[in-house]
Amino acid sequence: MLYIVGTVSAEFRAYCQAHQLSYRRFTPTPANADSHSSFFIDMTSRAAAIASLEALPAPLDVTALLVCGYEQFVLPGAWLAEHLDLPFTSAAAAQAATDKISMRHAFQAADSSITPAFRQVQSWSDIETFVAEHGFPVMLKPANLMKSLFISRNDSLEQLRDNYTAMQAALPALYARYRLGQPRMLIERCLTGSMHTVAGFVDATGRITLADGVVDCRTAHDIGVADSYLFSRTLPSNLDDTAQGRLRTVAETGLRALGLRSTPAHIELMFTEDGPQIIEIGARLGGYRPLMYAQASGQDLYAAAIELAYGRPVVLPAGRTRAYGVVELFPETDGRLLAVHGMEAATALPEVVRCSLKAQPNELVGRASSGFRASAIVQLQAVNRDSLEAAITQLRHTVSFDVEA
C-alpha cells in the first residue's frame, strides 16, 4: 500500500480518484488520524517518528512512501523509509534538500559557479559583514520555509533591518507550526536574470530523468511589485534549446551534489549573465507542476513519482504541446480584505480554466514577504505561448484587492 507522508494536496487527491488509486496517510496531527486510512506519526524527530510507527496497533502493509506536500515532510519520510527499508532518499540527502544553508554548502563544494555567495545569519553583525563584502541587492531568507514565505529582496540596510526584525518576531511561531525546530536564516547575493524550474526524478542508482520542457517563472519583482512571490509559471519555455540545455545540465549537477536518490525533484534556477545558478532544489514534485506538465505535454509526473516510490523505472513519454500557466495573485499591502474586484471578468476570459479565490472578505491578507499565501490562483490554457502571455497580462490588470491596513 502506498502511504503519503504529511499532507495530501487536493490535486493529488483528484488524481488518485480519477485513476482509481488507493493510498493511506501518515499525519503529524493526532486530530487527523482515524486509525483506518490516516495514522498519526510524531514527526518532530527520528526517534519520535519510529516510536510512534512501532506503537501503531497492527501491521500496516507499507510498501511505498511518497511526499506530495511541502518540504517539512521529506526528512520524516526518510526516517520512516530507512526504518522500513523502502525506496526513498537518505536522511542526509533529505536534510540537505530541506535546509537552504546545508544546500548552499553542498552546491559550493560541487561547483561554486552554480550557487550565489551566502552566509548563515545568527546576529545582525552577520548581515552587516556580508553586505560590506558583497554589497546590494541581497536576499534574506528563512532556511526551511516554503512558498516564498518571509523571503525578501533588500536594497538598503534600512530594509534589511526591518525585514530581519520582522522575521525574528514571526519565525518562532511559524517554525513551531510546521514542526521545523529552531528558526534559522541566511543572507545571500541576489541573483538577477530570468527564473526557471526543471522537474525531474532520481532513481535508486542515481540515474536522473528530467521532464521535457523548462517552466518559465515571472517573479513579483519582474512585474514591478516589491514582494517575493512567483507571479506566473508557464509552459512551454521562451528559451531556445541551447539555453534550456544549460539549465538542465546545472540542475543535474545540483541533484548529484545533494546525493538524492529514489525521489522526485523540483529544481529552481536563475539564468544570470554568468550562466545558470540554482536557487534551490526540493526533494518533491513542485507545486502545480504535475498539472502543468499533464496539460502542456501529457507527461504524467504523479505516475512517475509513484513508480519511483515502488522502486520501479521512471518513464515520461511526451505527447502534445500546448501552452499552460498558473498565476498567483497577492495584494500589494498587508491588512484586512475588504473586497476583490474583477474575478467574474477574469473567469470569463477564454483562456482561463479555473479561477480560485483563496481569501474571503474580512480575512487578513498580504504579501508573501510578510508570511501570507496567495489570495487568488488562476489556471490558464492557450493554443500558443503568445496567446497565453496576452491573457496573463490582461488578467493582471483585471483582478484587484481592496485592503484596509
C-alpha positions as CSV (number, residue, x, y, z in Angstrom):
1,M,0.0,0.0,0.0
2,L,1.2,3.5,-0.9
3,Y,1.5,5.9,2.1
4,I,1.7,9.6,1.8
5,V,3.9,11.3,4.4
6,G,2.2,14.5,5.7
7,T,-0.4,16.5,3.9
8,V,-2.2,15.3,0.7
9,S,-2.8,18.1,-1.8
10,A,-6.2,18.5,-3.4
11,E,-4.6,18.0,-6.8
12,F,-3.1,14.6,-5.8
13,R,-6.5,13.5,-4.3
14,A,-8.2,14.4,-7.5
15,Y,-5.6,12.5,-9.5
16,C,-6.0,9.3,-7.4
17,Q,-9.8,9.5,-7.7
18,A,-9.6,9.9,-11.4
19,H,-7.1,6.9,-11.7
20,Q,-8.8,4.8,-9.0
21,L,-5.6,4.7,-6.9
22,S,-5.7,3.9,-3.2
23,Y,-3.4,5.3,-0.6
24,R,-3.2,5.8,3.1
25,R,-1.5,8.6,5.1
26,F,0.9,9.3,7.9
27,T,-0.2,12.5,9.5
28,P,1.7,14.7,12.0
29,T,-1.6,15.9,13.5
30,P,-3.3,13.5,16.0
31,A,-6.7,15.0,15.3
32,N,-6.5,14.0,11.7
33,A,-5.8,10.3,12.4
34,D,-8.6,7.8,12.1
35,S,-6.6,4.5,12.6
36,H,-8.1,3.3,9.3
37,S,-6.7,5.4,6.4
38,S,-4.7,8.0,8.3
39,F,-2.3,7.2,11.1
40,F,-0.5,9.6,13.5
41,I,3.3,9.8,13.3
42,D,5.2,12.2,15.6
43,M,7.5,13.9,13.1
44,T,9.5,16.1,15.5
45,S,12.5,13.7,15.5
46,R,13.7,10.4,14.1
47,A,13.3,8.7,17.5
48,A,9.7,10.1,17.9
49,A,8.8,9.0,14.3
50,I,10.0,5.5,14.8
51,A,8.4,5.1,18.2
52,S,5.0,6.3,17.0
53,L,5.3,4.0,14.0
54,E,6.0,1.0,16.2
55,A,3.2,2.0,18.6
56,L,0.6,1.6,15.8
57,P,-1.7,-1.3,16.7
58,A,-1.5,-3.5,13.6
59,P,0.8,-4.2,10.6
60,L,0.1,-1.5,8.1
61,D,1.4,-3.2,4.9
62,V,3.5,-0.1,3.9
63,T,5.1,-0.9,0.6
64,A,5.9,2.6,-0.7
65,L,6.2,6.2,0.7
66,L,5.7,9.4,-1.1
67,V,5.7,13.1,-0.2
68,C,3.2,15.2,-2.2
69,G,3.1,18.2,0.1
70,Y,5.8,20.6,1.3
71,E,9.4,20.2,2.3
72,Q,8.9,19.7,6.0
73,F,7.7,16.1,5.3
74,V,10.7,15.0,3.3
75,L,13.0,14.3,6.3
76,P,10.4,12.4,8.3
77,G,9.7,10.4,5.2
78,A,13.4,9.5,5.0
79,W,13.4,8.4,8.7
80,L,10.4,6.1,8.1
81,A,11.7,4.7,4.8
82,E,15.1,3.8,6.4
83,H,13.4,2.1,9.2
84,L,11.0,0.2,6.8
85,D,13.7,-0.4,4.2
86,L,11.7,1.2,1.4
87,P,12.9,3.3,-1.6
88,F,13.4,6.9,-0.5
89,T,16.2,9.4,-0.4
90,S,18.6,9.1,2.6
91,A,18.1,11.2,5.7
92,A,21.4,13.0,5.0
93,A,20.2,14.0,1.5
94,A,16.8,14.9,2.8
95,Q,18.4,17.2,5.3
96,A,20.4,18.9,2.5
97,A,17.3,19.3,0.4
98,T,15.2,20.9,3.1
99,D,17.7,23.3,4.6
100,K,18.9,26.1,2.4
101,I,22.1,26.6,4.4
102,S,23.1,22.9,4.0
103,M,22.1,23.0,0.4
104,R,24.3,26.0,-0.4
105,H,27.3,24.3,1.2
106,A,26.7,21.2,-0.9
107,F,26.4,23.2,-4.1
108,Q,29.5,25.3,-3.3
109,A,31.5,22.1,-2.7
110,A,30.4,20.6,-6.0
111,D,30.8,23.7,-8.2
112,S,30.9,27.2,-6.8
113,S,29.7,28.7,-10.1
114,I,26.2,27.3,-9.7
115,T,25.4,28.9,-6.4
116,P,25.5,32.5,-5.1
117,A,27.7,33.8,-2.2
118,F,25.8,33.3,1.1
119,R,26.2,33.4,4.9
120,Q,24.2,32.0,7.8
121,V,22.7,34.8,9.9
122,Q,23.0,34.3,13.6
123,S,23.0,38.0,14.5
124,W,22.7,41.5,12.9
125,S,26.5,41.7,12.7
126,D,26.5,38.7,10.2
127,I,24.3,40.8,7.9
128,E,26.5,43.9,8.2
129,T,29.6,41.8,7.5
130,F,28.0,40.1,4.4
131,V,26.8,43.4,2.9
132,A,30.2,45.0,3.5
133,E,31.8,42.2,1.4
134,H,29.2,41.8,-1.3
135,G,27.1,44.9,-1.5
136,F,23.4,45.2,-2.5
137,P,21.0,43.8,-3.5
138,V,20.8,40.8,-1.2
139,M,18.1,38.2,-0.3
140,L,17.2,37.4,3.3
141,K,15.6,34.0,3.7
142,P,14.4,31.5,6.3
143,A,16.4,28.3,5.9
144,N,13.4,25.9,5.9
145,L,10.2,27.5,4.8
146,M,8.2,27.2,1.5
147,K,6.1,29.2,-0.8
148,S,8.5,32.2,-0.6
149,L,7.3,33.0,2.9
150,F,9.3,35.8,4.5
151,I,11.9,35.8,1.7
152,S,12.8,39.4,0.9
153,R,14.9,41.3,-1.5
154,N,16.8,44.1,0.1
155,D,18.5,47.2,-1.4
156,S,19.5,49.0,1.8
157,L,20.5,48.4,5.4
158,E,17.2,50.0,6.5
159,Q,15.2,47.5,4.5
160,L,17.3,44.7,5.9
161,R,16.9,45.9,9.5
162,D,13.1,46.0,9.0
163,N,12.9,42.5,7.4
164,Y,15.3,41.0,9.9
165,T,13.3,42.3,12.8
166,A,10.0,41.1,11.3
167,M,11.5,37.6,10.7
168,Q,12.8,37.4,14.3
169,A,9.4,38.2,15.6
170,A,7.4,35.9,13.3
171,L,9.6,32.8,12.6
172,P,9.4,31.1,16.0
173,A,5.6,30.6,15.8
174,L,5.8,29.7,12.1
175,Y,8.6,27.2,12.6
176,A,6.6,25.7,15.5
177,R,3.5,25.4,13.4
178,Y,5.4,23.5,10.7
179,R,7.5,21.5,13.2
180,L,10.8,22.8,11.9
181,G,12.7,23.2,15.1
182,Q,14.7,26.3,15.8
183,P,14.4,29.1,13.2
184,R,17.4,29.7,11.0
185,M,18.1,32.3,8.3
186,L,20.6,33.1,5.7
187,I,21.6,36.1,3.6
188,E,22.8,35.7,0.0
189,R,23.6,37.7,-3.1
190,C,20.5,38.5,-5.1
191,L,20.5,36.6,-8.4
192,T,19.3,38.6,-11.3
193,G,18.1,37.2,-14.6
194,S,15.2,35.0,-15.7
195,M,13.8,32.4,-13.3
196,H,13.0,28.8,-14.4
197,T,12.3,25.4,-13.0
198,V,13.1,21.9,-14.0
199,A,11.1,18.8,-12.9
200,G,13.0,15.5,-12.5
201,F,13.4,12.2,-10.8
202,V,16.4,10.3,-9.4
203,D,16.3,6.6,-9.1
204,A,18.0,4.3,-6.5
205,T,21.1,4.1,-8.6
206,G,21.4,7.9,-9.1
207,R,20.1,7.9,-12.7
208,I,18.4,11.2,-13.4
209,T,15.3,11.6,-15.6
210,L,14.2,15.1,-16.4
211,A,10.8,16.1,-17.7
212,D,10.7,17.5,-21.2
213,G,10.4,21.3,-21.1
214,V,11.5,24.0,-18.8
215,V,9.0,26.1,-16.9
216,D,9.4,29.9,-17.1
217,C,8.7,31.8,-13.9
218,R,7.9,35.5,-13.5
219,T,8.5,36.9,-10.1
220,A,6.8,39.8,-8.3
221,H,10.0,41.8,-8.8
222,D,9.7,41.1,-12.6
223,I,6.3,42.8,-12.7
224,G,7.4,45.8,-10.6
225,V,6.0,44.6,-7.2
226,A,8.0,44.8,-4.1
227,D,7.4,41.2,-2.9
228,S,9.0,37.7,-3.2
229,Y,6.2,35.5,-4.7
230,L,6.1,33.8,-8.1
231,F,3.5,35.7,-10.1
232,S,3.3,33.2,-13.0
233,R,4.6,29.8,-14.1
234,T,4.3,28.9,-17.8
235,L,5.0,26.2,-20.3
236,P,6.4,26.0,-22.9
237,S,9.6,28.0,-22.2
238,N,10.5,31.1,-24.1
239,L,14.2,30.0,-24.0
240,D,15.9,28.3,-27.0
241,D,17.0,24.7,-26.9
242,T,20.6,25.6,-26.0
243,A,19.7,27.8,-23.0
244,Q,17.3,25.1,-21.8
245,G,20.0,22.5,-22.1
246,R,22.3,24.6,-20.0
247,L,19.7,24.9,-17.3
248,R,19.1,21.1,-17.3
249,T,22.9,20.4,-17.1
250,V,23.2,22.6,-14.0
251,A,20.0,21.0,-12.5
252,E,21.7,17.6,-12.8
253,T,24.9,18.9,-11.2
254,G,22.8,20.2,-8.2
255,L,20.9,16.9,-7.8
256,R,24.2,15.0,-7.7
257,A,25.7,17.5,-5.2
258,L,22.8,16.8,-2.8
259,G,23.2,13.0,-3.2
260,L,19.5,12.5,-3.8
261,R,18.2,9.0,-4.6
262,S,14.7,7.5,-5.1
263,T,12.9,10.8,-5.2
264,P,11.2,13.3,-7.4
265,A,12.9,16.7,-7.6
266,H,12.0,20.3,-8.2
267,I,14.9,22.5,-9.3
268,E,14.6,26.3,-9.2
269,L,17.2,28.2,-11.2
270,M,18.1,31.7,-12.3
271,F,19.6,32.2,-15.7
272,T,22.1,35.0,-14.9
273,E,24.6,36.9,-17.1
274,D,27.2,34.4,-15.8
275,G,25.0,31.4,-16.7
276,P,22.5,29.3,-14.7
277,Q,22.7,29.2,-10.9
278,I,20.5,27.2,-8.6
279,I,18.0,29.0,-6.3
280,E,17.1,25.8,-4.5
281,I,16.2,22.1,-5.0
282,G,13.3,20.3,-3.4
283,A,13.1,16.6,-3.0
284,R,9.5,16.5,-4.1
285,L,7.3,17.5,-7.0
286,G,6.9,21.2,-7.4
287,G,3.6,22.9,-6.8
288,Y,1.4,22.9,-9.8
289,R,4.0,21.1,-11.9
290,P,2.1,17.8,-12.3
291,L,-1.0,19.7,-13.5
292,M,1.1,21.9,-15.8
293,Y,3.1,19.1,-17.5
294,A,0.0,16.9,-17.9
295,Q,-1.9,19.7,-19.6
296,A,1.0,21.1,-21.7
297,S,2.7,17.9,-22.9
298,G,0.9,14.9,-21.5
299,Q,3.7,13.9,-19.1
300,D,2.4,12.3,-16.0
301,L,4.6,13.3,-13.1
302,Y,2.4,11.7,-10.5
303,A,2.6,8.3,-12.2
304,A,6.4,8.7,-12.4
305,A,6.7,9.6,-8.7
306,I,4.5,6.6,-7.7
307,E,6.5,4.2,-9.8
308,L,9.7,5.6,-8.2
309,A,8.3,5.1,-4.7
310,Y,7.8,1.4,-5.5
311,G,11.4,1.2,-6.9
312,R,10.3,0.8,-10.5
313,P,11.8,2.6,-13.5
314,V,10.6,6.1,-14.4
315,V,9.0,6.6,-17.8
316,L,8.0,10.1,-19.1
317,P,6.6,9.8,-22.6
318,A,5.6,13.3,-24.0
319,G,2.8,13.9,-26.4
320,R,1.0,17.1,-27.4
321,T,2.5,20.5,-26.8
322,R,0.3,23.5,-25.8
323,A,0.6,26.5,-23.6
324,Y,-0.4,26.3,-19.9
325,G,0.2,28.6,-17.0
326,V,-0.6,29.2,-13.3
327,V,-0.8,32.7,-11.8
328,E,-0.8,33.6,-8.1
329,L,-2.3,37.0,-7.2
330,F,-1.4,38.9,-4.0
331,P,-2.5,42.3,-2.6
332,E,0.4,44.8,-2.5
333,T,-0.3,45.7,1.1
334,D,-1.0,43.8,4.3
335,G,-4.3,44.2,6.1
336,R,-7.9,43.1,6.2
337,L,-9.5,42.2,2.9
338,L,-12.5,44.4,2.1
339,A,-13.3,43.3,-1.5
340,V,-12.0,41.6,-4.6
341,H,-12.7,43.1,-8.0
342,G,-12.6,41.5,-11.4
343,M,-12.9,37.9,-10.5
344,E,-16.0,37.4,-12.7
345,A,-14.3,39.2,-15.6
346,A,-11.2,37.0,-15.1
347,T,-13.3,33.8,-15.2
348,A,-14.9,35.0,-18.4
349,L,-11.5,35.1,-20.2
350,P,-11.5,32.3,-22.8
351,E,-8.0,31.2,-21.7
352,V,-8.9,30.8,-18.0
353,V,-9.5,27.2,-17.0
354,R,-10.0,27.8,-13.3
355,C,-10.1,30.8,-11.0
356,S,-9.9,30.2,-7.3
357,L,-10.3,32.8,-4.6
358,K,-8.3,31.8,-1.6
359,A,-9.2,34.7,0.8
360,Q,-12.6,36.0,1.8
361,P,-13.7,39.5,2.9
362,N,-12.5,40.4,6.5
363,E,-9.7,37.9,6.4
364,L,-6.1,39.1,6.9
365,V,-4.2,39.0,3.6
366,G,-0.9,40.5,2.4
367,R,2.4,40.0,0.8
368,A,4.4,36.7,0.6
369,S,7.3,38.5,2.2
370,S,5.1,39.2,5.2
371,G,4.2,35.5,5.5
372,F,0.9,35.4,3.6
373,R,-0.1,33.0,0.8
374,A,-1.8,33.9,-2.5
375,S,-5.2,35.5,-2.3
376,A,-6.2,34.1,-5.7
377,I,-4.9,31.4,-8.0
378,V,-5.7,31.3,-11.7
379,Q,-5.0,28.5,-14.2
380,L,-4.9,29.3,-17.9
381,Q,-4.6,27.3,-21.2
382,A,-4.0,28.6,-24.7
383,V,-3.2,27.4,-28.2
384,N,0.3,29.0,-28.1
385,R,2.6,31.0,-25.8
386,D,1.8,34.4,-27.2
387,S,-1.9,33.9,-26.5
388,L,-1.1,32.7,-23.0
389,E,1.1,35.7,-22.2
390,A,-1.6,38.1,-23.5
391,A,-4.2,36.5,-21.3
392,I,-1.9,36.7,-18.3
393,T,-1.3,40.4,-18.9
394,Q,-5.0,41.0,-19.2
395,L,-5.6,39.0,-16.0
396,R,-3.1,41.0,-14.0
397,H,-5.0,44.2,-14.9
398,T,-8.4,42.7,-14.3
399,V,-8.2,41.5,-10.7
400,S,-7.5,43.8,-7.8
401,F,-7.8,43.8,-4.0
402,D,-9.2,46.4,-1.6
403,V,-7.2,46.1,1.7
404,E,-7.6,48.0,4.9
405,A,-4.3,48.4,6.6
